[in-house]
Amino acid sequence: MKDNSKSIKNMKNKSVIASVLISCIIFLVFIGILEIVLRTTHLFGAKTSYLKPDPILGYRFIPGHKYWHLKENDHPVSDKINSFGWRDKEWSLKKSPNTYRVAVLGDSMVESADIESDRTFIALTENQLNRDGNHKVELMNFGLSNISQAEELLILKNDIARFSPDMVILFFFPGNDIDDMAKETASHIKRPFFHISESGELTLDTRFSRTGHYKIKRLINLFKRHSALINLIGERYQGYKEYRRNKAMNMSDKNWKEALPKYLSLCTTNPDQTFTKNYQLNKLLIKAIAECCREKSIRFMLVTVDLTPLYIPEYEKRNKSIDSTFDVNFFEDDLGSYAAPLNIEYLGLQRIFRQAYENVGVPLHWNHWNYEGHKVVADALAEKLKPILASNKDEW
């Protein structure tokens, strides 16, 4: 009887083990099929990650990695990150003879992920400036989403300088560039921050790279760059965290009907004090970028991005109805005044976008610039650069 009982028990154990193994195999096959479906169809916007954690910037592109992007456009944009880790054509460290090299620095407006690389304002500007054929102008895209002047200063020193550019153009976006100056207001905090010391000097804080969170993020990224499923889960989780953070800080556009977003309070006579402090740090970092360029004999230009969608009169009127002192041209005028005594070349896009909209009568944005918007930026930038290039042709 004991032998029979033991035999029955062994058979049951084997049956349970077999069931578990079969279940595991079925689960793995299901995950494998799901991964293939997500990779081939990009269902739910799924894709493998083309970003990696970085101990200085927080994150950056993976050199040579293919990317797929679909958010605002009506079709996906795909290509390959160049070997230096930027969303642009392939570059050479050594500049070609008779070439004027321009490094363009900024956030998602410069990265232009929703536009094919050959149709971005960078490519369009380059094409306009090279029409005469006598000299070559090379514009290089150093744009990366969600960065601010903190990361941009670091990119200038660690990435751009080794390409020996003749000019650096910094695109300042009055919005998340201001938000991201301080941990208390930034969309995410696993990134570098600059602080002003008691002596008035800028000090860099990259303590995020020594946290357990960053180490775990590096480990997970090894899977995200090879699995569309894991990356999709990670993106959804990160998006949820940012939504909760923005909601907690009352920064959601849903509140715009009752009160201006806090960065836009700077355009009124009653600015938010926290964002006023952030904006002053923006200016100090812009000055630091200009000084870094000057030390390396690089010409520097500052471009103020238009307030989206406030180039459309009805949106400006809505803001004035909330606060009658609202000035849609505040950042353009204020930064122009700031740049002049520092001998910084300057271009403001707010009035240019208003004029372009009134001329063509069609929106120039999705959330970021659409194809028409990129044309407007390219035309304005090319016109600004032409006399500068003409006066420096002997130096090429």
N, C-alpha and C positions, 0 to 999 in steps of 0.2 A: 504493500500500500504506500509505504514511504517513497519507494522508487517511482511509482506512478505519479504521486503528488509532485515530486521533484521534476519529473519529466514534463508534466503539464505546466509547472511554473516556468521551466526553462523555455518551453514553447511560447508561453505568453510573453516572456521577456524578449525573445527573439522577434515575436510579432510586433511588440511595441517599438523595438529598435528599427525594424524594417519600415514601420509606418513613419517614424521620425525621419529616417533617411529619405524615404520617398517624398515626404512633405518638404524636406530641405531641397531636394533636387527640383521638385515642382516650383518652389519659391525662387530658386536660383535661375531656372529657365525663364520664369515670368519676369524677373528683374532684367535678365539678359535681353529678352524680347522688348521690354519697355525701354531699355537703354537704346536699342537699335531704332525703335520708333521715334524716340525723342531726338536722336542724332540726325535721322534722315528727314523727318517732317518738321522739326523745331516746334512741335506742339507746345502750347503755353509759353512760347518764346524761349524754349530750352536750348541750351548750347553749352559747350565746354568753356571753362573760364580761360580768358586770354590775359588775365591779370595775376600778379603774384605779390605777396607781402614784401615790403621793403623796410629795412630798419631805419631809413632816413626819411623817406617820403610817406611812409605808411603803406603804399602799394604802387606798383608800376606795371607797364605792359611786359609780357613775356616775349623776348626777341624771337623773331621767326615764326611765331604762333599764328595760325589762321584765326580769323574772327568772323562772327556773324552777329548782326545787330538789327533789331526791328523794334522801334518804339513809336516814333512820330511820323515817319514817312509811310507811304502806302505800300512800300515793298522793302524787303530786307536789303541791307548793304553788307557785303562780305569782301574780304581781302586778306592781306597778310601784314603783320607787324614787321617793320624792317629789322635788320640785324642789330641795329643800335637800340631797339626797343621803343620805337615811336611809330605812330600811325601815319606813315608817309612812304613815298618811294624810297628806293635804296639810296644811301648817301656814301660819300667818301670823306674820310677825315681831312684829306688834303684838298684844298680848294683849287678848282681848275683855273688856268690863266685867264685874265680879263673877265673875272667873275666877281660880282658884288653879292656877297652872301648875307642874307637876312634871316635871323632866327625869330620865329613868331612864338610868343610865350603866353599861355593863358589856360583857362579851364575848359569846360565842355563846349563853349562857344567856338574855341579854337580847334579842339579835337574834332568837332563836327562829325560825330559818329553816324548821324542819320543821313549824311550826304556822301556820295561816292567821292573818293579822294581827288579825282580829276575834275570835280565840279564844285569843290569848296572855294571859298573866297581866296584862299592861299594859292591854289592852282590858277584861278582866274586872274588874280593880280599878277602872278608870274608871267602868264601868257601875254597880258597887256604890255608889260614892261619889256618883253623880249621881242616885240614886233619889229623894231628897227634893225635887229640882227647885228648891230655893231659891237655890242657888249652883251654879256649874259648876266641876268639877275637870277639868283637862286633863293627861293623862300623855303624855309624848313619848318615843319610843323612840330612844335614842342608843346602841344596841348594835351591836357589830361583832366578828365572830368573830376569835379568836386575839389579841386585844389584852390588855394588862395595865394596871396603874396608870400606867405611863409614858405610853402613848397616851391614857389616860383624862384625865390632867391636861391634856394638850394639847387634847383635844376640849373640855374644860370652858372653857378660855381662848379657844379660837379658834372654837368652834361654838356651844356652849350659852349662853355669856354674852350673846350678842346677842339672844336670845329673852326675856331678863329673867325667868327662872323665879323662883318663890317658894321652891322647894325643889329640891335635887338629891339623888337616891338612887343610891348606888354599890353595885353588887352585886360582892362579892369572892368569887372561886372559888378555894378552896384546892386547887391543882393546877397548871394551866398558868400561872396568875397568878404563882405562885412560881417555876416553871421559867423564865419569860420575863424575869426580872429581870436576868439576866446572859448575855452572849454564850456563855459556856461551857456553859450548861444550856438555853438557849432552843431552841424547836423550829425557828425560823429566825432569821437574824441581820440580814436586810435591813430593819431597823426602828430606831426611836429607842431609846436607852438613857439612863438617868440614872445618874450616878456621884456619889459623895460626895467632895467636895474635901477638902483638908487642913484647911480652916477649918470643915468640917462642913456646907457648903452643897451643895445639889443642883445638878449641872451637866448640861446636856443635850448628848448626842452624836448628831448626825444625819449623820455622815460617810458613811453608806451611800448617801445621795442624790447624792454626788459621784463614785461609782465607775462604772467602765465597765459593770459588771453592771446597775446601775440604768438607765443610758441605753439599753442593749439591751432591757431589760425594758419600758421605755416604748415603744420602737419595735414590739416584738412585740405589745404590748397593743392597738395600733391594728388589728391583724389579728384578735386573739382576740375582740374585742368585736363583730366582724362575721362570724366563721367559727366554727361549732360544732366543726369538725374540728380546726382549729389549737388552739382552746381545750382540747379533749379531750386532745390530745397534751401540751399544756402542763401540765394538771392531773395527768395520769398521771406525768409526769416530776417534777413538784414533790412529789407524794406519795411517789415512790420515794426522792427525796433526803431527805425528812423521815424516812422509815422507816429509811434507812441511818444517819442522824444519831442517831436515838433508839436504834437498836440498838447503835451505837458507844458511847453513853453509858449503856448498860444500863438504859434507862428503859422498856422494853417490859413490858406487863402480863403477858406470858408468863412472866416471872421472878417474878411475884407469889407463886407457891406456895412459893418458897424464901426470898424476902426482900421486905420492904415497898418500894413505890416510895419514892424518896428524899424526896419532899415529905411522905409519911406518917411518915417517921422522926421528924419534928418532934412527932408525937403520942406519942412514947415518951421514956424517960429517956436515950436514946442517939441524939440527933439528928445528922444529917449536917451537918458544919460549913459546907459550901458553901451548903446550902439554908437553914441558920440565918441566914447572912449575907444571902441573898436575901430571906428573910422580914422581916428588919429593914428592908431597903430598901422592901419593900411597905408597912410601917407608916409609914415616913417620907413616902412618896408619898401615902398616905391622909391623913396629917396635913396635907400641903401642899394637897391638894384641899379639906380642911375649912377651912384658913386662907384659901384663895382664895375660897371661898363666903362666909366671914365678912366678908372685905373688901368684897364686893359685896352684903352684907346678904341673902344667900341662906341659907335653912335647909339643913342637911346631915344626911343619914341614911346610915348604913352597914348593909348587909345581908350576912351571911355565908351563902353558898350551902351547902347540905348536901353532905356527902361522898358521892358516888355510887359504888356502891349500898349504902353502909355504914349506911343507915337500916334495912336488912334485917338482923335479928339474926344470921343465919347467917354473913353476911359479916364482921360485927364479930367473931364468934367465931373465924373463920379468921385474922383479923389478930392476935388475942390468942394464937392458937396459935403464931404466928411470933414475936411479942414480947409477953410477958405484961403489959408496962407500957403497951400501946397504949390510948389514951384517945380514943374516937370523938368526944367533945365538946370536944377540946382547942381547936380553932380558934374555935369558938363562944364558949367561956369566955374564952379569951385575948384575943380581939378585943373582947369585951364589956368586959373590964377595961381594955383600952387606950382604948376610946372614952369611958368614963365621965368621967375627969378632963379630957378635951378638950371636954366638953359636946356630944358627938356623939350624935344619936339612933341607937339601935341595935336591930337585929332579927336574931336567929339562927334559921336554918331547920332545923338538925340534929334537935333534939328534936321540932320540929313535924312533920317528915317521919316520924320514928319513930312518933309517936302516930297520924298519919294512916294510915300503913301498917298498924298494928295494928288500927285501926278498920275500914278498908275491905278489907284483905287482898289488895290487888292492887298490882302494881308501879307506881311513879309516874314511871318513866323508861323511855326506850329507852336511848340514851346520854345525851341531854339529857332534860329533862322532857317527858313525854307529856301528853295532854289532862288526865288526872287530876292530874298534877303541877302543871300550870299553875293548876288550880282551887285546889289547896292553897296555892300561893304567893299567888294573888289574895286568898283569904280571910284569910291571915295579914297581908298588906300592908294590906288595907283596914281590918282591926281595929286595926292599929298607927297608921294615918293618921287615923282618925275622931276621936279625942280631940285630936290636933294641929290638925286643921282646925277643930274646934269652938271651940278656944281662940283661933283667929286669924281668926274670921269678920269681926270689925270691920275687919280690914286688907285685906279683899278689894276 
